Amino acid sequence: MYTYESFEEYGAFTLLRPIFITFLLVSLILFLIVILPKTKNKLINGFTVTIISIISILVSAQLLFYHGIIVDEINLAGDPVSFNMFLVIVGLGILNSIIYFVRHGEREGNKI
């Protein structure tokens, strides 16, 4: 039915899945940087963690919304894997900010 058959698998639209995977990888890399204590001081600060998390959550939400519109227009099913990746991106975005500010607050409390 479509020019490229790889756009759908088992009746689900999967064209936007690589973009969700990219945002998931960015969130995972940021999570690893926040968790590792040696790299935290050199690479990132609270503003960076917050902005990267907010941007990845907002763009992923917008992508999920447009994914729903596309799926509705071409009469396919939604992709549950993409929705689950969106939930993981939101969870990691919130977790990254919480972990950074909790650890940063503990370090500032010890310096005083």
N, CA, C and O atoms as a GROMACS GRO file, in nm:
protein
  448
    1MET      N    1   0.081  -0.119   0.000
    1MET     CA    2   0.000   0.000   0.000
    1MET      C    3   0.086   0.126   0.000
    1MET      O    4   0.048   0.227  -0.059
    2TYR      N    5   0.202   0.121   0.066
    2TYR     CA    6   0.288   0.238   0.075
    2TYR      C    7   0.409   0.220  -0.016
    2TYR      O    8   0.440   0.110  -0.060
    3THR      N    9   0.476   0.331  -0.042
    3THR     CA   10   0.596   0.325  -0.125
    3THR      C   11   0.706   0.248  -0.055
    3THR      O   12   0.778   0.169  -0.116
    4TYR      N   13   0.718   0.271   0.074
    4TYR     CA   14   0.818   0.201   0.154
    4TYR      C   15   0.745   0.118   0.259
    4TYR      O   16   0.674   0.172   0.344
    5GLU      N   17   0.762  -0.011   0.252
    5GLU     CA   18   0.692  -0.100   0.344
    5GLU      C   19   0.745  -0.092   0.486
    5GLU      O   20   0.679  -0.137   0.580
    6SER      N   21   0.864  -0.036   0.503
    6SER     CA   22   0.922  -0.031   0.638
    6SER      C   23   0.856   0.074   0.726
    6SER      O   24   0.890   0.085   0.844
    7PHE      N   25   0.762   0.152   0.673
    7PHE     CA   26   0.693   0.252   0.753
    7PHE      C   27   0.595   0.190   0.850
    7PHE      O   28   0.555   0.254   0.948
    8GLU      N   29   0.555   0.067   0.823
    8GLU     CA   30   0.459   0.002   0.912
    8GLU      C   31   0.499  -0.144   0.934
    8GLU      O   32   0.542  -0.215   0.843
    9GLU      N   33   0.482  -0.183   1.058
    9GLU     CA   34   0.506  -0.322   1.097
    9GLU      C   35   0.383  -0.370   1.172
    9GLU      O   36   0.343  -0.310   1.272
   10TYR      N   37   0.324  -0.479   1.124
   10TYR     CA   38   0.207  -0.540   1.189
   10TYR      C   39   0.095  -0.439   1.210
   10TYR      O   40   0.025  -0.443   1.311
   11GLY      N   41   0.078  -0.348   1.113
   11GLY     CA   42  -0.030  -0.250   1.120
   11GLY      C   43   0.000  -0.129   1.205
   11GLY      O   44  -0.087  -0.044   1.223
   12ALA      N   45   0.121  -0.117   1.258
   12ALA     CA   46   0.158  -0.002   1.341
   12ALA      C   47   0.257   0.085   1.265
   12ALA      O   48   0.348   0.034   1.200
   13PHE      N   49   0.239   0.216   1.273
   13PHE     CA   50   0.324   0.313   1.205
   13PHE      C   51   0.453   0.330   1.286
   13PHE      O   52   0.449   0.369   1.402
   14THR      N   53   0.567   0.300   1.224
   14THR     CA   54   0.694   0.302   1.298
   14THR      C   55   0.798   0.396   1.239
   14THR      O   56   0.916   0.386   1.273
   15LEU      N   57   0.758   0.488   1.153
   15LEU     CA   58   0.855   0.577   1.087
   15LEU      C   59   0.926   0.670   1.185
   15LEU      O   60   1.042   0.703   1.164
   16LEU      N   61   0.859   0.712   1.290
   16LEU     CA   62   0.917   0.808   1.384
   16LEU      C   63   0.992   0.741   1.500
   16LEU      O   64   1.045   0.810   1.586
   17ARG      N   65   0.997   0.610   1.502
   17ARG     CA   66   1.063   0.538   1.611
   17ARG      C   67   1.211   0.574   1.625
   17ARG      O   68   1.258   0.586   1.739
   18PRO      N   69   1.289   0.592   1.517
   18PRO     CA   70   1.430   0.629   1.534
   18PRO      C   71   1.451   0.763   1.605
   18PRO      O   72   1.552   0.781   1.673
   19ILE      N   73   1.358   0.856   1.591
   19ILE     CA   74   1.371   0.984   1.660
   19ILE      C   75   1.350   0.964   1.810
   19ILE      O   76   1.420   1.024   1.891
   20PHE      N   77   1.253   0.882   1.847
   20PHE     CA   78   1.234   0.849   1.988
   20PHE      C   79   1.358   0.779   2.045
   20PHE      O   80   1.399   0.806   2.158
   21ILE      N   81   1.417   0.691   1.967
   21ILE     CA   82   1.538   0.621   2.012
   21ILE      C   83   1.652   0.721   2.034
   21ILE      O   84   1.729   0.707   2.129
   22THR      N   85   1.663   0.821   1.946
   22THR     CA   86   1.767   0.923   1.962
   22THR      C   87   1.748   1.002   2.092
   22THR      O   88   1.845   1.024   2.165
   23PHE      N   89   1.626   1.044   2.120
   23PHE     CA   90   1.600   1.117   2.245
   23PHE      C   91   1.621   1.028   2.367
   23PHE      O   92   1.664   1.075   2.472
   24LEU      N   93   1.590   0.901   2.353
   24LEU     CA   94   1.614   0.807   2.463
   24LEU      C   95   1.763   0.792   2.490
   24LEU      O   96   1.805   0.788   2.605
   25LEU      N   97   1.843   0.784   2.385
   25LEU     CA   98   1.988   0.776   2.401
   25LEU      C   99   2.045   0.902   2.464
   25LEU      O  100   2.134   0.895   2.550
   26VAL      N  101   1.995   1.018   2.423
   26VAL     CA  102   2.040   1.144   2.484
   26VAL      C  103   2.008   1.146   2.633
   26VAL      O  104   2.091   1.187   2.714
   27SER      N  105   1.888   1.102   2.669
   27SER     CA  106   1.849   1.099   2.810
   27SER      C  107   1.933   0.999   2.889
   27SER      O  108   1.969   1.026   3.004
   28LEU      N  109   1.963   0.885   2.829
   28LEU     CA  110   2.047   0.786   2.898
   28LEU      C  111   2.190   0.836   2.916
   28LEU      O  112   2.250   0.814   3.022
   29ILE      N  113   2.246   0.902   2.816
   29ILE     CA  114   2.381   0.957   2.828
   29ILE      C  115   2.384   1.064   2.936
   29ILE      O  116   2.477   1.069   3.016
   30LEU      N  117   2.282   1.151   2.938
   30LEU     CA  118   2.275   1.252   3.043
   30LEU      C  119   2.261   1.188   3.180
   30LEU      O  120   2.319   1.236   3.277
   31PHE      N  121   2.185   1.080   3.189
   31PHE     CA  122   2.170   1.008   3.316
   31PHE      C  123   2.304   0.953   3.363
   31PHE      O  124   2.337   0.963   3.481
   32LEU      N  125   2.381   0.895   3.272
   32LEU     CA  126   2.512   0.842   3.308
   32LEU      C  127   2.607   0.954   3.352
   32LEU      O  128   2.685   0.936   3.446
   33ILE      N  129   2.601   1.067   3.286
   33ILE     CA  130   2.687   1.179   3.324
   33ILE      C  131   2.649   1.231   3.462
   33ILE      O  132   2.736   1.266   3.542
   34VAL      N  133   2.518   1.235   3.491
   34VAL     CA  134   2.473   1.283   3.622
   34VAL      C  135   2.512   1.184   3.732
   34VAL      O  136   2.547   1.225   3.842
   35ILE      N  137   2.505   1.055   3.702
   35ILE     CA  138   2.535   0.953   3.802
   35ILE      C  139   2.684   0.948   3.835
   35ILE      O  140   2.721   0.934   3.951
   36LEU      N  141   2.770   0.959   3.733
   36LEU     CA  142   2.914   0.948   3.757
   36LEU      C  143   2.966   1.077   3.821
   36LEU      O  144   2.950   1.184   3.763
   37PRO      N  145   3.027   1.068   3.938
   37PRO     CA  146   3.067   1.189   4.010
   37PRO      C  147   3.186   1.262   3.947
   37PRO      O  148   3.196   1.384   3.961
   38LYS      N  149   3.275   1.193   3.881
   38LYS     CA  150   3.395   1.258   3.825
   38LYS      C  151   3.361   1.348   3.707
   38LYS      O  152   3.420   1.454   3.692
   39THR      N  153   3.266   1.307   3.623
   39THR     CA  154   3.235   1.384   3.503
   39THR      C  155   3.138   1.497   3.529
   39THR      O  156   3.126   1.588   3.447
   40LYS      N  157   3.067   1.494   3.642
   40LYS     CA  158   2.962   1.592   3.666
   40LYS      C  159   3.016   1.734   3.674
   40LYS      O  160   2.956   1.826   3.619
   41ASN      N  161   3.127   1.753   3.741
   41ASN     CA  162   3.180   1.888   3.758
   41ASN      C  163   3.237   1.944   3.629
   41ASN      O  164   3.232   2.066   3.607
   42LYS      N  165   3.290   1.859   3.543
   42LYS     CA  166   3.357   1.905   3.424
   42LYS      C  167   3.262   1.932   3.308
   42LYS      O  168   3.287   2.023   3.229
   43LEU      N  169   3.154   1.856   3.296
   43LEU     CA  170   3.073   1.862   3.175
   43LEU      C  171   2.943   1.942   3.188
   43LEU      O  172   2.904   2.011   3.095
   44ILE      N  173   2.878   1.933   3.302
   44ILE     CA  174   2.743   1.987   3.309
   44ILE      C  175   2.722   2.069   3.436
   44ILE      O  176   2.799   2.059   3.532
   45ASN      N  177   2.616   2.149   3.434
   45ASN     CA  178   2.569   2.218   3.554
   45ASN      C  179   2.417   2.201   3.561
   45ASN      O  180   2.359   2.135   3.475
   46GLY      N  181   2.354   2.257   3.661
   46GLY     CA  182   2.211   2.239   3.680
   46GLY      C  183   2.128   2.294   3.566
   46GLY      O  184   2.026   2.235   3.528
   47PHE      N  185   2.170   2.407   3.511
   47PHE     CA  186   2.098   2.466   3.399
   47PHE      C  187   2.100   2.373   3.277
   47PHE      O  188   1.999   2.355   3.210
   48THR      N  189   2.217   2.314   3.250
   48THR     CA  190   2.231   2.224   3.136
   48THR      C  191   2.142   2.100   3.151
   48THR      O  192   2.073   2.061   3.058
   49VAL      N  193   2.145   2.041   3.268
   49VAL     CA  194   2.063   1.922   3.293
   49VAL      C  195   1.915   1.954   3.277
   49VAL      O  196   1.841   1.879   3.214
   50THR      N  197   1.872   2.065   3.334
   50THR     CA  198   1.731   2.103   3.327
   50THR      C  199   1.688   2.134   3.184
   50THR      O  200   1.582   2.087   3.141
   51ILE      N  201   1.767   2.211   3.112
   51ILE     CA  202   1.730   2.249   2.976
   51ILE      C  203   1.727   2.128   2.883
   51ILE      O  204   1.633   2.113   2.804
   52ILE      N  205   1.828   2.041   2.891
   52ILE     CA  206   1.829   1.921   2.806
   52ILE      C  207   1.709   1.833   2.838
   52ILE      O  208   1.646   1.778   2.747
   53SER      N  209   1.676   1.818   2.965
   53SER     CA  210   1.561   1.736   3.004
   53SER      C  211   1.430   1.796   2.955
   53SER      O  212   1.345   1.724   2.902
   54ILE      N  213   1.414   1.926   2.971
   54ILE     CA  214   1.289   1.991   2.929
   54ILE      C  215   1.274   1.984   2.778
   54ILE      O  216   1.165   1.955   2.727
   55ILE      N  217   1.382   2.012   2.705
   55ILE     CA  218   1.373   2.010   2.558
   55ILE      C  219   1.342   1.869   2.509
   55ILE      O  220   1.258   1.851   2.420
   56SER      N  221   1.408   1.769   2.565
   56SER     CA  222   1.381   1.632   2.518
   56SER      C  223   1.239   1.588   2.551
   56SER      O  224   1.177   1.519   2.470
   57ILE      N  225   1.186   1.627   2.666
   57ILE     CA  226   1.048   1.592   2.700
   57ILE      C  227   0.949   1.664   2.609
   57ILE      O  228   0.855   1.603   2.558
   58LEU      N  229   0.970   1.795   2.587
   58LEU     CA  230   0.877   1.870   2.503
   58LEU      C  231   0.878   1.824   2.358
   58LEU      O  232   0.772   1.810   2.297
   59VAL      N  233   0.996   1.802   2.303
   59VAL     CA  234   1.003   1.758   2.163
   59VAL      C  235   0.947   1.617   2.148
   59VAL      O  236   0.881   1.587   2.049
   60SER      N  237   0.972   1.531   2.244
   60SER     CA  238   0.916   1.395   2.238
   60SER      C  239   0.764   1.398   2.250
   60SER      O  240   0.695   1.322   2.182
   61ALA      N  241   0.711   1.485   2.335
   61ALA     CA  242   0.565   1.497   2.348
   61ALA      C  243   0.504   1.548   2.218
   61ALA      O  244   0.401   1.498   2.173
   62GLN      N  245   0.568   1.646   2.157
   62GLN     CA  246   0.519   1.698   2.031
   62GLN      C  247   0.527   1.592   1.921
   62GLN      O  248   0.437   1.580   1.838
   63LEU      N  249   0.634   1.515   1.921
   63LEU     CA  250   0.651   1.408   1.824
   63LEU      C  251   0.543   1.300   1.843
   63LEU      O  252   0.489   1.249   1.745
   64LEU      N  253   0.512   1.268   1.967
   64LEU     CA  254   0.408   1.169   1.995
   64LEU      C  255   0.271   1.220   1.949
   64LEU      O  256   0.190   1.143   1.898
   65PHE      N  257   0.246   1.348   1.968
   65PHE     CA  258   0.121   1.409   1.923
   65PHE      C  259   0.108   1.402   1.771
   65PHE      O  260   0.004   1.362   1.719
   66TYR      N  261   0.213   1.440   1.700
   66TYR     CA  262   0.210   1.435   1.554
   66TYR      C  263   0.204   1.291   1.504
   66TYR      O  264   0.145   1.262   1.400
   67HIS      N  265   0.266   1.202   1.578
   67HIS     CA  266   0.259   1.059   1.545
   67HIS      C  267   0.113   1.013   1.548
   67HIS      O  268   0.070   0.938   1.460
   68GLY      N  269   0.038   1.056   1.648
   68GLY     CA  270  -0.103   1.021   1.657
   68GLY      C  271  -0.184   1.078   1.542
   68GLY      O  272  -0.274   1.011   1.491
   69ILE      N  273  -0.154   1.201   1.500
   69ILE     CA  274  -0.226   1.261   1.388
   69ILE      C  275  -0.198   1.185   1.259
   69ILE      O  276  -0.290   1.156   1.182
   70ILE      N  277  -0.071   1.151   1.235
   70ILE     CA  278  -0.034   1.078   1.114
   70ILE      C  279  -0.102   0.941   1.112
   70ILE      O  280  -0.155   0.899   1.009
   71VAL      N  281  -0.099   0.873   1.224
   71VAL     CA  282  -0.159   0.740   1.233
   71VAL      C  283  -0.309   0.747   1.206
   71VAL      O  284  -0.364   0.661   1.138
   72ASP      N  285  -0.374   0.849   1.258
   72ASP     CA  286  -0.518   0.864   1.237
   72ASP      C  287  -0.548   0.891   1.090
   72ASP      O  288  -0.647   0.840   1.037
   73GLU      N  289  -0.466   0.970   1.025
   73GLU     CA  290  -0.492   1.005   0.885
   73GLU      C  291  -0.472   0.887   0.790
   73GLU      O  292  -0.545   0.876   0.691
   74ILE      N  293  -0.378   0.800   0.817
   74ILE     CA  294  -0.353   0.689   0.725
   74ILE      C  295  -0.413   0.557   0.773
   74ILE      O  296  -0.384   0.450   0.718
   75ASN      N  297  -0.495   0.565   0.876
   75ASN     CA  298  -0.571   0.449   0.925
   75ASN      C  299  -0.481   0.332   0.966
   75ASN      O  300  -0.506   0.218   0.928
   76LEU      N  301  -0.379   0.362   1.042
   76LEU     CA  302  -0.295   0.257   1.100
   76LEU      C  303  -0.310   0.262   1.251
   76LEU      O  304  -0.374   0.351   1.306
   77ALA      N  305  -0.250   0.164   1.316
   77ALA     CA  306  -0.251   0.162   1.462
   77ALA      C  307  -0.133   0.242   1.514
   77ALA      O  308  -0.032   0.259   1.445
   78GLY      N  309  -0.145   0.291   1.635
   78GLY     CA  310  -0.034   0.360   1.699
   78GLY      C  311   0.075   0.261   1.736
   78GLY      O  312   0.053   0.140   1.741
   79ASP      N  313   0.194   0.315   1.761
   79ASP     CA  314   0.308   0.231   1.794
   79ASP      C  315   0.325   0.228   1.946
   79ASP      O  316   0.367   0.328   2.004
   80PRO      N  317   0.294   0.117   2.012
   80PRO     CA  318   0.307   0.112   2.158
   80PRO      C  319   0.453   0.123   2.204
   80PRO      O  320   0.479   0.169   2.315
   81VAL      N  321   0.547   0.082   2.121
   81VAL     CA  322   0.689   0.093   2.158
   81VAL      C  323   0.728   0.240   2.168
   81VAL      O  324   0.801   0.278   2.260
   82SER      N  325   0.682   0.322   2.073
   82SER     CA  326   0.712   0.464   2.077
   82SER      C  327   0.650   0.530   2.200
   82SER      O  328   0.712   0.617   2.261
   83PHE      N  329   0.531   0.489   2.236
   83PHE     CA  330   0.467   0.545   2.356
   83PHE      C  331   0.545   0.507   2.482
   83PHE      O  332   0.564   0.590   2.571
   84ASN      N  333   0.589   0.383   2.488
   84ASN     CA  334   0.669   0.340   2.604
   84ASN      C  335   0.803   0.414   2.609
   84ASN      O  336   0.850   0.449   2.716
   85MET      N  337   0.864   0.436   2.492
   85MET     CA  338   0.989   0.514   2.490
   85MET      C  339   0.965   0.656   2.537
   85MET      O  340   1.050   0.714   2.604
   86PHE      N  341   0.849   0.714   2.501
   86PHE     CA  342   0.816   0.848   2.549
   86PHE      C  343   0.805   0.850   2.701
   86PHE      O  344   0.855   0.943   2.765
   87LEU      N  345   0.740   0.750   2.758
   87LEU     CA  346   0.728   0.744   2.904
   87LEU      C  347   0.865   0.731   2.971
   87LEU      O  348   0.888   0.792   3.076
   88VAL      N  349   0.956   0.654   2.912
   88VAL     CA  350   1.091   0.640   2.967
   88VAL      C  351   1.166   0.772   2.955
   88VAL      O  352   1.240   0.808   3.046
   89ILE      N  353   1.150   0.844   2.844
   89ILE     CA  354   1.216   0.973   2.826
   89ILE      C  355   1.167   1.072   2.932
   89ILE      O  356   1.247   1.145   2.990
   90VAL      N  357   1.038   1.074   2.958
   90VAL     CA  358   0.983   1.163   3.062
   90VAL      C  359   1.038   1.124   3.199
   90VAL      O  360   1.080   1.210   3.276
   91GLY      N  361   1.039   0.995   3.228
   91GLY     CA  362   1.091   0.948   3.357
   91GLY      C  363   1.237   0.982   3.376
   91GLY      O  364   1.277   1.030   3.482
   92LEU      N  365   1.318   0.959   3.272
   92LEU     CA  366   1.461   0.991   3.283
   92LEU      C  367   1.484   1.142   3.292
   92LEU      O  368   1.574   1.186   3.364
   93GLY      N  369   1.404   1.220   3.221
   93GLY     CA  370   1.419   1.366   3.229
   93GLY      C  371   1.393   1.418   3.368
   93GLY      O  372   1.467   1.502   3.419
   94ILE      N  373   1.289   1.369   3.430
   94ILE     CA  374   1.257   1.411   3.568
   94ILE      C  375   1.362   1.357   3.664
   94ILE      O  376   1.407   1.428   3.754
   95LEU      N  377   1.401   1.232   3.647
   95LEU     CA  378   1.499   1.169   3.735
   95LEU      C  379   1.636   1.237   3.726
   95LEU      O  380   1.704   1.253   3.827
   96ASN      N  381   1.676   1.276   3.604
   96ASN     CA  382   1.805   1.344   3.588
   96ASN      C  383   1.810   1.474   3.667
   96ASN      O  384   1.908   1.502   3.735
   97SER      N  385   1.704   1.553   3.658
   97SER     CA  386   1.701   1.679   3.732
   97SER      C  387   1.701   1.656   3.883
   97SER      O  388   1.772   1.724   3.956
   98ILE      N  389   1.622   1.560   3.928
   98ILE     CA  390   1.614   1.533   4.072
   98ILE      C  391   1.749   1.485   4.125
   98ILE      O  392   1.796   1.533   4.228
   99ILE      N  393   1.810   1.390   4.055
   99ILE     CA  394   1.939   1.336   4.101
   99ILE      C  395   2.045   1.444   4.103
   99ILE      O  396   2.123   1.453   4.198
  100TYR      N  397   2.049   1.528   3.998
  100TYR     CA  398   2.153   1.631   3.995
  100TYR      C  399   2.136   1.728   4.111
  100TYR      O  400   2.233   1.757   4.181
  101PHE      N  401   2.014   1.777   4.132
  101PHE     CA  402   1.996   1.878   4.236
  101PHE      C  403   2.006   1.820   4.377
  101PHE      O  404   2.046   1.891   4.469
  102VAL      N  405   1.971   1.694   4.397
  102VAL     CA  406   1.990   1.632   4.528
  102VAL      C  407   2.138   1.617   4.558
  102VAL      O  408   2.184   1.651   4.667
  103ARG      N  409   2.213   1.567   4.461
  103ARG     CA  410   2.358   1.551   4.483
  103ARG      C  411   2.428   1.684   4.495
  103ARG      O  412   2.520   1.699   4.575
  104HIS      N  413   2.387   1.782   4.416
  104HIS     CA  414   2.449   1.913   4.423
  104HIS      C  415   2.418   1.980   4.557
  104HIS      O  416   2.504   2.048   4.615
  105GLY      N  417   2.296   1.962   4.606
  105GLY     CA  418   2.258   2.019   4.734
  105GLY      C  419   2.334   1.955   4.849
  105GLY      O  420   2.371   2.023   4.945
  106GLU      N  421   2.359   1.824   4.841
  106GLU     CA  422   2.436   1.756   4.945
  106GLU      C  423   2.580   1.807   4.947
  106GLU      O  424   2.638   1.826   5.054
  107ARG      N  425   2.637   1.828   4.830
  107ARG     CA  426   2.774   1.876   4.821
  107ARG      C  427   2.786   2.018   4.875
  107ARG      O  428   2.882   2.050   4.946
  108GLU      N  429   2.689   2.104   4.843
  108GLU     CA  430   2.691   2.241   4.894
  108GLU      C  431   2.673   2.244   5.045
  108GLU      O  432   2.732   2.327   5.114
  109GLY      N  433   2.591   2.153   5.097
  109GLY     CA  434   2.570   2.146   5.242
  109GLY      C  435   2.696   2.104   5.315
  109GLY      O  436   2.718   2.148   5.428
  110ASN      N  437   2.778   2.019   5.253
  110ASN     CA  438   2.901   1.974   5.316
  110ASN      C  439   3.009   2.082   5.315
  110ASN      O  440   3.097   2.081   5.402
  111LYS      N  441   3.005   2.174   5.219
  111LYS     CA  442   3.107   2.278   5.209
  111LYS      C  443   3.089   2.386   5.315
  111LYS      O  444   3.187   2.450   5.355
  112ILE      N  445   2.967   2.407   5.360
  112ILE     CA  446   2.940   2.516   5.455
  112ILE      C  447   2.986   2.484   5.590
  112ILE      O  448   2.971   2.565   5.681
   0.00000   0.00000   0.00000
